[in-house]
Amino acid sequence: MQGFRRGWAIYESTYLFAKLTTLLLTAVISPDNCIFRNADRDKVNVSRQVLLVVAMLVFFILQCVYTPFTDPVNNASEWFSRLNYVLTSAVSLAVALNIPGQDILDGPVLYVYVISLPV
């Protein structure tokens, strides 16, 4: 693939793996899933969000360390995209933890922030 540093032709599959990880964590670790149906809903939600924050942080650090694109603009764009994933997960964790000001986080902050994510 053109535009990638040597050895990073698999970046697209790595990027898709990051998205698949997010989807699987969200779908499998759910209080409505039959596995966790008898568990405390709040603990399952918090656990899911902690795992999402950790996973997104790992993908963000990988993006920062390896910078797979030869063009710095593409690396910066991917850096901000990964940072948005981390911040969205962190805001969702704050909502799951019921911190003070949750109504603001769960309303305008989360929805305006998600709408403004770059594609």
C-alpha positions as CSV (number, residue, x, y, z in Angstrom):
1,M,0.0,0.0,0.0
2,Q,1.3,3.4,-0.8
3,G,1.6,6.0,1.9
4,F,2.6,3.6,4.7
5,R,6.0,3.2,6.2
6,R,7.8,-0.1,5.4
7,G,6.2,-3.0,7.3
8,W,2.9,-1.2,7.9
9,A,0.9,-2.5,5.0
10,I,-1.2,-4.3,7.6
11,Y,-2.3,-1.0,9.1
12,E,-5.8,-1.2,7.7
13,S,-6.4,-4.6,9.2
14,T,-5.0,-3.3,12.6
15,Y,-7.4,-0.3,12.4
16,L,-10.3,-2.7,11.7
17,F,-9.2,-4.9,14.6
18,A,-9.4,-1.9,16.9
19,K,-13.0,-1.2,15.7
20,L,-13.9,-4.9,16.1
21,T,-12.4,-4.9,19.6
22,T,-14.7,-1.9,20.5
23,L,-17.8,-3.7,19.0
24,L,-17.0,-7.0,20.8
25,L,-16.4,-5.4,24.2
26,T,-19.6,-3.4,23.9
27,A,-21.7,-6.4,22.7
28,V,-20.3,-9.1,24.9
29,I,-19.8,-7.2,28.2
30,S,-23.4,-6.1,28.6
31,P,-25.8,-6.4,31.5
32,D,-28.4,-7.6,29.1
33,N,-26.2,-10.4,27.8
34,C,-27.1,-13.9,29.1
35,I,-23.6,-14.3,30.6
36,F,-23.9,-11.3,32.8
37,R,-27.7,-11.2,33.3
38,N,-27.5,-12.1,37.1
39,A,-24.6,-9.7,37.7
40,D,-25.0,-6.2,39.1
41,R,-25.8,-3.9,36.1
42,D,-23.6,-1.0,37.4
43,K,-20.6,-3.2,37.9
44,V,-20.9,-4.7,34.4
45,N,-21.3,-1.2,32.8
46,V,-18.2,0.1,34.7
47,S,-16.2,-3.0,33.8
48,R,-17.0,-2.6,30.2
49,Q,-16.1,1.1,30.1
50,V,-12.8,0.4,31.9
51,L,-11.9,-2.3,29.4
52,L,-12.9,0.1,26.5
53,V,-10.7,2.9,28.0
54,V,-7.7,0.5,28.3
55,A,-8.2,-0.9,24.8
56,M,-8.5,2.5,23.2
57,L,-5.5,3.8,25.2
58,V,-3.5,0.9,23.9
59,F,-4.4,1.6,20.3
60,F,-3.7,5.3,20.8
61,I,-0.3,4.6,22.2
62,L,0.5,2.2,19.3
63,Q,-0.5,5.0,16.9
64,C,1.7,7.5,18.7
65,V,4.7,5.2,18.8
66,Y,4.7,3.6,15.4
67,T,3.3,6.4,13.2
68,P,2.5,4.1,10.3
69,F,2.1,6.8,7.6
70,T,4.9,8.5,5.8
71,D,2.9,11.8,5.6
72,P,2.8,13.6,9.0
73,V,-0.7,15.0,8.2
74,N,-2.1,11.4,8.0
75,N,-0.4,10.5,11.3
76,A,-1.8,13.6,13.0
77,S,-5.3,12.8,11.7
78,E,-5.1,9.2,13.0
79,W,-3.6,10.5,16.3
80,F,-6.7,12.8,16.8
81,S,-9.0,10.0,15.8
82,R,-7.5,7.6,18.3
83,L,-7.6,10.4,20.9
84,N,-11.3,10.9,20.3
85,Y,-11.9,7.2,20.9
86,V,-10.0,7.4,24.3
87,L,-11.9,10.6,25.3
88,T,-15.3,9.1,24.3
89,S,-14.6,6.0,26.4
90,A,-13.4,8.2,29.3
91,V,-16.6,10.3,29.2
92,S,-18.7,7.1,29.1
93,L,-16.8,5.7,32.0
94,A,-17.5,8.9,34.0
95,V,-21.2,8.4,33.2
96,A,-21.1,4.8,34.2
97,L,-19.4,5.8,37.5
98,N,-22.3,8.3,38.3
99,I,-19.9,11.1,39.0
100,P,-21.4,14.5,39.9
101,G,-22.5,16.4,36.9
102,Q,-23.5,13.2,35.1
103,D,-26.5,14.9,33.5
104,I,-24.2,17.3,31.6
105,L,-21.8,14.5,30.6
106,D,-24.5,12.1,29.6
107,G,-26.4,14.8,27.6
108,P,-24.8,17.6,25.8
109,V,-21.1,16.7,26.3
110,L,-21.4,13.1,25.1
111,Y,-23.7,13.7,22.2
112,V,-22.1,16.8,20.8
113,Y,-18.7,15.2,21.2
114,V,-19.8,12.0,19.4
115,I,-21.4,13.9,16.6
116,S,-18.1,15.9,16.1
117,L,-15.9,12.8,15.8
118,P,-14.0,12.7,12.5
119,V,-14.8,9.8,10.3
